[in-house]
Amino acid sequence: MRPFFIIIFYTGLTFGQQKPIVFYNEVGEEINQLEFLRSKDYSENLDLYFENDTTQIGILITRQKFGHLDKKTFVNFKSYLSNISDKQIDSSQNIVINYLTPLPKKVDNIKSKSSWNVLEKHYLRKLHKIADINQFWITSPESDNLNFYHHNKINWISDKDNLFKNLFFPYDVRYGNFILIKPDGSYYYYLGEHSKYKIWEKAEKFFK
């Protein structure tokens, strides 16, 4: 079982020596530092770093996951999504969600506007050619950087009750995640930095 902590997020391996360091792999098993470093693979996992009052923690999380929401959870999820978006959820449509994490924070931005190609109009045009899709733009309620992500053009909607975080994204990785959901509740998600090409590629395979 994956361990739970009261945590502070660190963006790199910058631990001091005043606290013991513990490392975990993707399934929550404790491993040594050498195994941890050898297992790091940006194409497959992300390395996150935390600390609590007594311990420093490094943990690997898998970037991609397939899963399935049970009927009750899926119904509640669609009801919540419809409520926060004020948009009717067609039960026959696939759902695509771009989820914006709270990282990086506004103070960390150098540029005034993001050049992320997921925010381009062409992204949605091609996505709707792939399958019958209901698209949503969801953001962590802790995000303070929506202007950077073209809030004047993109209808970013706050995950006000942190349902997405509780169901799918317990860790705040940098930049954002995306999730694809079929009408039967099957889902696929990808964590962290990605392009429109990654979403198109995965949608073509998942929704075929």
C-alpha positions as CSV (number, residue, x, y, z in Angstrom):
1,M,0.0,0.0,0.0
2,R,1.3,3.5,-0.9
3,P,2.3,5.4,2.3
4,F,0.6,8.7,3.2
5,F,2.3,11.7,4.6
6,I,1.8,15.3,5.8
7,I,3.9,16.7,3.0
8,I,5.7,19.6,1.5
9,F,6.5,19.4,-2.2
10,Y,10.1,19.6,-3.4
11,T,11.0,19.9,-7.1
12,G,14.3,18.2,-7.0
13,L,16.6,16.0,-4.9
14,T,17.8,18.8,-2.6
15,F,17.6,17.0,0.7
16,G,19.8,18.1,3.6
17,Q,21.4,15.7,6.0
18,Q,19.5,16.6,9.1
19,K,16.7,14.1,8.5
20,P,16.8,10.4,7.4
21,I,15.9,9.8,3.7
22,V,13.5,7.1,2.6
23,F,12.8,6.1,-1.0
24,Y,9.8,4.3,-2.4
25,N,9.0,2.8,-5.8
26,E,5.8,3.0,-7.8
27,V,4.0,0.4,-5.7
28,G,4.9,1.9,-2.4
29,E,7.8,-0.5,-1.6
30,E,10.8,1.0,0.2
31,I,13.9,0.8,-1.8
32,N,17.4,2.2,-1.4
33,Q,18.7,5.4,-3.0
34,L,20.7,3.6,-5.8
35,E,17.6,1.5,-6.8
36,F,15.6,4.7,-6.8
37,L,18.0,6.6,-9.0
38,R,18.4,3.6,-11.4
39,S,14.6,3.3,-11.7
40,K,14.0,6.9,-12.6
41,D,12.7,7.0,-16.2
42,Y,10.9,10.1,-17.3
43,S,9.0,8.3,-20.1
44,E,7.6,5.9,-17.5
45,N,7.6,7.6,-14.1
46,L,8.1,10.9,-12.2
47,D,10.2,11.4,-9.1
48,L,8.6,13.5,-6.4
49,Y,10.1,14.6,-3.1
50,F,8.5,15.5,0.2
51,E,9.3,15.9,3.8
52,N,7.5,15.7,7.1
53,D,8.6,16.6,10.6
54,T,11.0,13.6,10.9
55,T,11.7,12.2,7.5
56,Q,12.6,13.1,3.9
57,I,10.8,11.1,1.2
58,G,11.5,10.3,-2.4
59,I,8.8,8.5,-4.3
60,L,8.3,7.3,-7.9
61,I,4.8,7.6,-9.5
62,T,3.8,5.9,-12.7
63,R,2.9,8.4,-15.4
64,Q,0.2,6.2,-17.2
65,K,-2.6,4.2,-15.7
66,F,-5.7,2.3,-17.0
67,G,-8.6,1.9,-14.6
68,H,-12.4,1.6,-14.3
69,L,-14.9,3.6,-12.3
70,D,-17.6,1.5,-10.7
71,K,-21.2,2.5,-11.7
72,K,-22.0,4.5,-8.5
73,T,-18.6,6.3,-8.6
74,F,-19.0,7.1,-12.3
75,V,-22.6,8.4,-11.8
76,N,-21.4,10.7,-9.0
77,F,-18.4,11.8,-11.0
78,K,-20.5,12.8,-14.0
79,S,-23.0,14.6,-11.7
80,Y,-20.2,16.6,-10.1
81,L,-18.6,17.4,-13.5
82,S,-22.0,18.6,-14.8
83,N,-22.5,20.7,-11.7
84,I,-19.2,22.5,-11.8
85,S,-19.2,23.0,-15.6
86,D,-22.9,23.8,-16.0
87,K,-22.8,21.4,-18.9
88,Q,-24.9,18.4,-19.6
89,I,-23.0,15.1,-19.7
90,D,-24.1,12.9,-22.7
91,S,-23.9,9.3,-21.4
92,S,-23.0,8.1,-24.9
93,Q,-20.0,10.4,-25.3
94,N,-16.4,9.9,-24.4
95,I,-14.9,12.4,-22.0
96,V,-11.6,14.2,-22.3
97,I,-10.3,16.2,-19.4
98,N,-7.3,18.5,-19.3
99,Y,-6.4,18.9,-15.7
100,L,-4.2,21.8,-14.6
101,T,-2.2,21.2,-11.4
102,P,-1.2,24.1,-9.1
103,L,2.5,23.8,-10.1
104,P,4.4,25.7,-11.1
105,K,3.1,28.7,-9.1
106,K,2.7,32.1,-10.6
107,V,5.8,33.4,-9.0
108,D,7.9,30.8,-10.8
109,N,6.8,31.9,-14.3
110,I,9.3,33.7,-16.5
111,K,7.0,34.2,-19.5
112,S,3.7,36.1,-19.3
113,K,1.7,33.5,-21.4
114,S,2.1,29.8,-22.0
115,S,3.0,28.5,-25.5
116,W,1.6,25.1,-24.6
117,N,0.2,23.6,-27.8
118,V,-2.7,21.9,-26.0
119,L,-4.2,25.4,-25.7
120,E,-4.3,25.9,-29.5
121,K,-7.7,25.7,-31.4
122,H,-6.3,23.1,-33.7
123,Y,-6.0,20.7,-30.7
124,L,-9.8,20.5,-30.2
125,R,-10.6,20.4,-33.9
126,K,-8.5,17.3,-34.4
127,L,-9.6,15.7,-31.1
128,H,-13.3,15.9,-32.2
129,K,-12.4,14.1,-35.4
130,I,-10.9,11.2,-33.5
131,A,-14.1,10.3,-31.6
132,D,-17.4,11.7,-30.2
133,I,-15.9,13.7,-27.3
134,N,-17.1,15.9,-24.5
135,Q,-14.1,18.1,-23.6
136,F,-13.5,19.8,-20.2
137,W,-10.8,22.1,-18.8
138,I,-10.4,21.5,-15.1
139,T,-8.0,23.2,-12.7
140,S,-6.9,22.5,-9.2
141,P,-8.5,25.0,-6.8
142,E,-5.0,25.9,-5.6
143,S,-3.8,27.1,-9.0
144,D,-3.0,30.8,-9.0
145,N,-1.7,31.0,-12.5
146,L,-4.7,30.8,-14.9
147,N,-3.8,33.9,-16.8
148,F,-0.6,32.3,-17.9
149,Y,-2.8,29.4,-19.3
150,H,-5.0,31.8,-21.4
151,H,-7.9,32.0,-19.0
152,N,-9.4,34.6,-21.3
153,K,-9.8,32.0,-24.0
154,I,-10.0,28.7,-22.1
155,N,-12.9,28.0,-19.8
156,W,-10.8,26.7,-16.8
157,I,-13.2,25.2,-14.2
158,S,-12.1,24.8,-10.6
159,D,-12.2,21.3,-9.1
160,K,-13.7,23.0,-6.0
161,D,-14.2,19.8,-4.0
162,N,-10.9,18.2,-5.1
163,L,-12.8,15.2,-6.6
164,F,-10.2,14.8,-9.3
165,K,-7.4,14.9,-6.8
166,N,-9.1,12.3,-4.6
167,L,-10.1,10.0,-7.5
168,F,-7.1,10.2,-9.8
169,F,-4.3,12.7,-8.9
170,P,-3.2,12.6,-5.2
171,Y,0.2,14.1,-6.1
172,D,0.7,17.5,-7.5
173,V,3.0,17.1,-10.5
174,R,4.2,20.0,-12.6
175,Y,2.2,21.5,-15.5
176,G,-0.9,19.2,-15.8
177,N,-2.4,15.8,-16.5
178,F,-5.0,14.5,-18.9
179,I,-7.6,11.8,-18.6
180,L,-9.7,9.9,-21.2
181,I,-12.9,8.3,-20.0
182,K,-15.2,6.0,-22.0
183,P,-19.0,5.8,-21.6
184,D,-18.6,2.6,-19.6
185,G,-16.4,4.2,-16.9
186,S,-13.1,2.9,-18.3
187,Y,-10.3,5.5,-18.1
188,Y,-6.7,6.2,-19.0
189,Y,-4.6,9.0,-17.6
190,Y,-1.2,10.5,-18.2
191,L,0.6,12.5,-15.6
192,G,2.8,15.5,-16.1
193,E,4.1,17.5,-19.0
194,H,2.6,16.5,-22.4
195,S,1.7,17.9,-25.8
196,K,-1.4,17.8,-27.9
197,Y,0.3,15.1,-30.0
198,K,0.4,12.8,-26.9
199,I,-3.3,13.4,-26.3
200,W,-4.2,12.7,-29.9
201,E,-2.1,9.5,-29.9
202,K,-3.6,8.1,-26.8
203,A,-7.1,9.1,-27.7
204,E,-6.9,7.4,-31.1
205,K,-5.8,4.1,-29.3
206,F,-8.1,4.3,-26.3
207,F,-11.3,5.4,-28.1
208,K,-11.0,3.1,-31.1
